[in-house]
Amino acid sequence: MMAKLEFDDLRFEEDNDLIKVTFLKIFYFNLSKQDIKEIDDFKIEKNAIIFKNISEKKATNKFYRLLEKGFKDLKNKLNNKKTIYIHKNSGIPLIGHVAFGLVDRNTNLIEVKPITSCNINCIYCSVDEDKRPTDFVIEEEYLAEEFRKLVEFKDVDGIDAHIASQGEPLLYSPLVDLVKDISKINQVKNISIDTNGTMLNKQLVDELVDAGLTQFNLSINALDVELSKKIANGPYDIENIKELAKYISKKANLIITPVMLHGVNEEEMPKIIKFAKEINAKMGIQNFLNYRFGRNPVKQINFDKFYEKLKAWEKEFDIKLILDESYFNIKKTKQLDKPFDKEDVVKAQIIGNGRLKNEKIAVAKDTSEGRFRKDKVFSKRIITIPNCDKQGNVKIRITKSKHNIFIGELV
């Protein structure tokens, strides 16, 4: 009698008295060899564990209990941060938080955020990872299923799925599967992704395009070799990124999306515009904005000055740089009902740490009689609670309620 348990997303390796379990390539937790031996004598292979003397049913039941315990200690290899894995049976909804899941701003564009974390450390990033001790990653099947439900609720054609993250979405190892599942939904017209490009190669570009990705938003912030490295504040090969940009432009829609930092890379903008025109890419220059919880190496310039610069470059280079919602064909759609309004007091259960320090996230269920009926399929929401050290069941006063993103305080 022997039981071989094989896994698609787990990899096993020995580490002294531990078995290191790698999940989705960049996450890990450890299991004690002794705890596994208490199930039965075992050996590991790359993506499997073999128990020598028990049935598959018994091995599955016992080993899965160990895995469940291990996932509570999941960490990110890139930064060693505690990571919360959100899956269909986790009880964690995908609507309510700005950093992960689904963000619906009542238009045909739905933001899809499968992961937090980044492989570089840009000096201007609105998401300062040093201020965020917790990462999140979402089960691909769960995310695709909830996205489909939201599309069905909207009941319109021409849906744009915009894959983004607080970080780099290419760190999400089932990304090709996610794109493929989203592209199968008839109402979806476009699928775009924000990326710094450092994890791309031609094969991955092909796989993503073949899966249904239609647009890459590539954040090239300088063409100068040294300045591009300084802004990325990490490994960054601008010459390789340029070659990939040329390749992408022949395969899909490409928008080059630099962030303009006053006094840092303004002189690079004309160079990037010329490069974009050479490879038949579009441009989407962004104004650097100061954020309380972001990195702020310079002060932002006001938008009047910013648009003056864009208009001047539009005239000089004969290119469209001021892009509004109509340019991307973004339209209002049916509004997803909100279960809570500002000042409502709701019962919720705290489920873990939030992205920021001293922050918790809670799950609340709709109990109202009059509202929140049309989309009953989404019967729960995430609520973020800053400056909170509580656990378990709590009462929360909603302090912010916009686009089904909720922030509250304990009462």
C-alpha positions in Angstrom: 0.0 0.0 0.0 1.4 3.4 -1.0 0.0 6.9 -1.5 1.5 9.4 -3.8 0.1 13.0 -3.5 0.9 15.2 -6.4 0.4 19.0 -6.6 0.4 21.5 -9.4 1.3 24.6 -7.3 3.5 23.1 -4.5 7.1 22.1 -4.6 8.9 20.3 -1.8 12.6 20.3 -0.7 14.4 19.1 2.4 15.9 21.7 4.8 17.5 19.9 7.8 14.6 18.9 10.0 12.1 20.7 7.9 10.4 20.3 4.5 10.3 23.6 2.7 7.1 23.9 0.7 7.1 26.5 -2.2 3.8 27.7 -3.4 3.2 29.6 -6.6 6.9 30.0 -7.1 7.5 32.9 -4.7 5.7 31.9 -1.5 6.7 29.3 1.1 6.1 27.7 4.4 7.9 25.0 6.4 6.6 21.7 7.7 8.3 19.6 10.4 9.7 16.3 9.2 8.6 14.9 12.5 5.0 16.0 12.0 5.0 14.3 8.6 6.6 11.1 9.9 3.7 10.9 12.4 1.5 10.3 9.4 3.7 7.6 8.0 7.2 7.0 6.5 7.6 9.3 3.5 9.8 10.6 0.8 9.4 13.7 -1.3 9.7 14.4 -5.0 9.8 17.8 -6.7 6.0 18.2 -6.7 4.9 15.2 -4.7 5.0 13.5 -1.4 4.9 9.7 -1.1 3.7 7.8 2.0 4.8 4.2 1.9 2.3 2.3 4.1 -1.1 4.0 4.2 -4.0 4.5 1.8 -4.4 7.6 -0.4 -7.5 8.6 1.4 -5.9 8.5 4.9 -2.7 10.2 3.6 -4.8 12.9 1.9 -6.9 13.7 5.0 -3.9 13.8 7.4 -1.5 15.6 5.1 -4.0 18.3 4.1 -4.5 19.2 7.7 -0.8 19.8 7.9 -0.9 21.9 4.8 -3.8 24.0 6.2 -1.7 24.7 9.3 1.4 25.5 7.1 -0.6 28.0 5.0 -1.2 30.0 8.1 2.5 30.7 8.2 2.8 31.5 4.4 5.6 34.0 3.6 6.8 35.8 0.5 10.4 34.7 -0.6 11.1 38.2 -2.0 10.6 40.1 1.2 9.8 37.5 3.9 6.5 39.1 4.6 3.6 37.2 6.0 1.2 36.4 3.2 -2.5 35.7 3.2 -3.8 33.2 0.7 -7.3 34.0 -0.4 -9.2 31.1 -1.9 -12.8 30.0 -2.4 -13.1 28.4 1.0 -11.3 31.1 2.9 -14.4 33.0 3.6 -12.7 36.2 2.3 -14.6 38.1 -0.3 -12.9 39.8 -3.2 -14.8 43.1 -3.1 -14.1 45.8 -0.6 -10.3 46.4 -0.6 -8.3 48.6 -3.0 -5.2 46.4 -2.9 -6.5 43.0 -3.9 -9.4 41.3 -5.5 -11.9 43.2 -7.8 -12.3 46.9 -7.9 -15.4 48.2 -9.7 -15.8 51.9 -10.2 -19.2 51.6 -11.9 -17.8 51.4 -15.4 -17.1 48.8 -18.0 -13.5 48.6 -16.7 -13.0 46.2 -13.9 -9.7 46.2 -12.0 -8.3 42.7 -11.3 -5.7 42.5 -8.6 -4.4 38.9 -8.0 -1.3 39.7 -5.9 0.6 42.3 -3.9 4.4 42.5 -4.0 7.1 43.8 -6.4 10.4 42.7 -7.7 11.9 46.3 -7.9 11.8 49.3 -5.6 10.9 52.4 -7.6 11.8 55.7 -5.9 8.4 57.2 -6.8 6.1 54.3 -6.0 2.7 55.2 -4.5 2.9 51.8 -2.7 5.8 52.0 -0.3 6.4 48.3 0.5 8.4 49.3 3.6 5.1 50.5 5.1 3.2 47.3 4.2 4.1 44.2 6.2 1.5 41.9 4.7 1.1 40.5 1.2 -1.9 38.8 -0.4 -2.3 36.3 -3.2 -5.6 35.0 -4.6 -6.5 31.6 -5.9 -6.8 31.8 -9.7 -10.0 29.9 -10.1 -11.7 31.9 -7.3 -10.7 35.2 -8.8 -11.8 34.2 -12.3 -15.2 32.9 -11.0 -15.9 36.1 -9.0 -14.9 38.2 -12.0 -17.4 36.3 -14.1 -20.1 36.9 -11.6 -19.4 40.7 -11.6 -19.5 40.7 -15.4 -22.8 38.9 -15.4 -24.2 41.4 -12.9 -23.2 44.3 -15.2 -25.0 42.7 -18.1 -23.2 44.7 -20.8 -20.8 44.0 -23.6 -17.4 45.7 -24.0 -16.0 44.8 -20.6 -12.3 45.8 -20.1 -10.4 43.6 -17.6 -7.5 45.6 -16.3 -4.9 43.4 -14.5 -2.9 45.5 -12.0 -1.6 45.2 -8.5 0.1 47.0 -5.7 3.4 45.9 -7.2 4.2 43.7 -10.2 1.3 41.4 -11.5 3.8 39.3 -13.5 4.9 37.8 -10.1 1.5 36.0 -10.1 2.5 32.6 -11.5 -1.0 31.5 -12.8 -1.3 34.8 -14.8 -1.6 33.1 -18.2 -4.4 30.9 -16.8 -6.1 33.9 -15.4 -6.0 35.7 -18.7 -7.2 32.6 -20.5 -10.2 32.2 -18.1 -11.1 35.9 -18.4 -10.9 35.9 -22.2 -13.4 33.0 -22.3 -16.1 35.4 -21.0 -18.1 36.6 -24.1 -18.7 40.1 -22.7 -14.9 40.8 -22.3 -13.5 42.9 -25.1 -10.1 43.9 -23.8 -7.6 42.6 -21.3 -4.8 44.9 -20.3 -1.9 44.6 -17.8 0.3 47.1 -16.0 3.9 45.9 -15.8 7.5 47.2 -15.3 8.6 44.7 -17.9 11.5 43.3 -16.0 10.0 39.8 -15.8 8.9 39.7 -19.4 10.5 37.7 -22.2 9.3 37.0 -25.7 7.9 33.6 -24.8 5.9 35.0 -22.0 4.6 37.8 -24.2 3.5 35.2 -26.8 1.8 33.1 -24.1 -0.1 36.1 -22.7 -1.2 37.3 -26.1 -2.3 33.8 -27.1 -4.2 33.5 -23.9 -6.1 36.7 -24.7 -4.2 39.7 -23.4 -4.7 42.6 -25.7 -2.7 45.5 -24.2 0.5 46.0 -22.2 0.9 49.2 -20.2 4.7 49.3 -19.9 6.2 51.7 -17.3 9.4 53.0 -19.0 10.5 56.0 -16.9 13.9 56.9 -18.6 15.9 55.7 -21.6 19.2 56.8 -20.0 20.8 53.6 -18.6 21.9 55.1 -15.3 18.8 57.2 -14.7 16.5 54.2 -15.4 18.4 52.1 -12.8 18.2 55.0 -10.3 14.5 55.4 -10.7 13.8 51.6 -10.5 16.1 51.4 -7.5 16.8 47.7 -8.4 17.9 45.5 -11.2 16.7 47.1 -14.5 18.0 46.6 -18.0 16.6 49.4 -20.2 18.1 48.0 -23.4 16.3 44.6 -22.8 13.1 46.5 -22.0 13.4 48.4 -25.2 13.8 45.3 -27.2 10.8 43.7 -25.5 8.8 46.9 -26.2 9.5 46.6 -29.9 8.4 42.9 -29.8 5.2 43.7 -27.9 4.2 46.5 -30.3 4.0 43.9 -33.1 1.9 41.5 -31.0 -0.5 43.6 -29.0 -1.5 47.2 -28.2 1.4 48.9 -26.3 1.1 52.0 -24.2 4.3 53.3 -22.6 3.4 54.8 -19.3 6.2 56.8 -17.7 5.8 58.7 -14.4 7.1 62.2 -14.8 9.0 63.4 -11.7 9.7 67.1 -11.5 13.5 67.6 -11.7 14.3 64.0 -12.2 13.2 62.6 -15.6 11.4 65.5 -17.4 14.1 65.7 -20.0 13.6 61.9 -20.7 10.0 62.4 -21.8 10.7 63.7 -25.3 13.2 60.8 -25.8 10.5 58.3 -24.7 7.9 59.9 -27.0 10.3 59.6 -30.0 10.9 55.9 -29.1 7.2 55.2 -28.8 6.6 56.7 -32.2 9.4 54.7 -33.7 7.9 51.4 -32.6 4.2 52.5 -33.2 3.3 52.5 -29.5 1.0 54.9 -27.7 2.0 57.1 -24.8 0.4 57.7 -21.4 2.5 60.1 -19.4 1.5 60.2 -15.7 2.0 63.0 -13.3 3.9 62.0 -10.2 1.6 62.5 -7.2 2.5 62.6 -3.5 0.8 59.9 -1.4 0.8 59.7 2.4 1.8 56.0 2.3 3.9 56.2 -0.8 7.5 57.2 -1.6 7.8 60.9 -2.2 11.3 61.8 -3.6 10.0 65.1 -5.1 7.0 67.4 -4.8 4.3 66.9 -7.4 3.6 69.7 -9.8 0.1 71.0 -10.2 -2.0 69.6 -13.1 -2.2 72.9 -14.9 1.6 72.9 -15.4 1.5 69.2 -16.2 -1.1 69.6 -18.9 0.8 72.6 -20.3 3.8 70.3 -20.8 1.7 67.6 -22.4 0.1 70.0 -24.8 3.5 71.4 -25.9 4.8 67.9 -26.5 1.6 66.9 -28.4 2.2 69.8 -30.7 5.9 69.2 -31.1 5.7 65.5 -31.7 2.2 65.2 -33.3 1.1 62.6 -30.8 -1.9 62.3 -28.4 -0.8 62.5 -24.8 -3.9 63.7 -22.9 -5.9 60.5 -22.5 -9.3 60.6 -20.9 -12.0 58.0 -20.3 -13.5 58.5 -23.8 -10.1 57.6 -25.3 -10.3 54.2 -23.7 -14.0 53.9 -24.4 -14.8 53.7 -20.7 -18.5 54.0 -20.0 -20.8 54.0 -17.0 -22.6 50.7 -16.2 -25.0 49.4 -13.7 -23.8 50.2 -10.2 -23.0 47.4 -7.8 -25.1 48.0 -4.7 -23.2 49.0 -1.6 -24.3 47.1 1.6 -23.0 49.9 3.9 -23.0 53.7 3.7 -20.8 56.2 5.6 -21.7 56.3 9.3 -23.4 52.9 9.2 -22.5 50.6 12.2 -22.0 47.0 11.1 -21.0 43.7 12.8 -17.9 42.2 11.3 -15.3 39.5 11.9 -11.6 40.5 11.9 -9.7 37.9 9.7 -6.2 39.2 9.8 -3.7 42.0 9.2 -4.2 44.5 6.5 -1.6 45.9 4.1 -0.4 48.7 6.3 1.1 48.5 9.8 -1.4 48.4 12.7 -4.2 47.7 10.2 -6.7 44.9 10.2 -9.2 43.6 7.6 -12.6 42.3 8.5 -15.4 40.6 6.7 -19.0 41.9 7.0 -22.2 40.4 5.7 -25.2 42.4 4.5 -28.1 42.3 7.0 -30.1 45.2 5.5 -33.7 44.7 4.4 -34.1 47.4 1.8 -30.9 47.5 -0.1 -28.2 45.2 -1.5 -30.8 42.9 -3.1 -29.9 43.0 -6.7 -26.4 41.5 -6.4 -27.1 39.1 -3.5 -24.5 36.8 -5.0 -21.9 39.2 -3.5 -23.3 39.0 0.0 -20.0 39.9 1.9 -17.5 42.7 1.7 -14.0 43.5 3.1 -13.7 46.4 5.5 -10.3 47.9 6.3 -9.7 49.1 9.9 -6.7 51.3 10.5 -5.1 51.6 13.9 -6.6 48.4 15.2 -5.2 45.6 17.4 -8.5 43.7 18.0 -9.3 40.1 17.0 -12.6 38.3 16.4 -16.1 39.8 16.2 -16.3 43.6 16.4 -18.6 46.5 15.6 -17.4 49.0 13.0 -18.5 52.4 12.0 -18.0 53.0 8.3 -15.9 56.1 7.7 -15.4 55.7 3.9 -17.7 54.1 1.4 -16.9 54.6 -2.3 -16.9 52.2 -5.2 -17.5 49.4 -2.7 -14.2 50.0 -1.0 -14.8 50.3 2.7 -12.8 51.8 5.6 -14.1 51.8 9.2 -13.3 52.4 12.9 -14.1 50.3 15.9 -17.1 51.4 18.1 
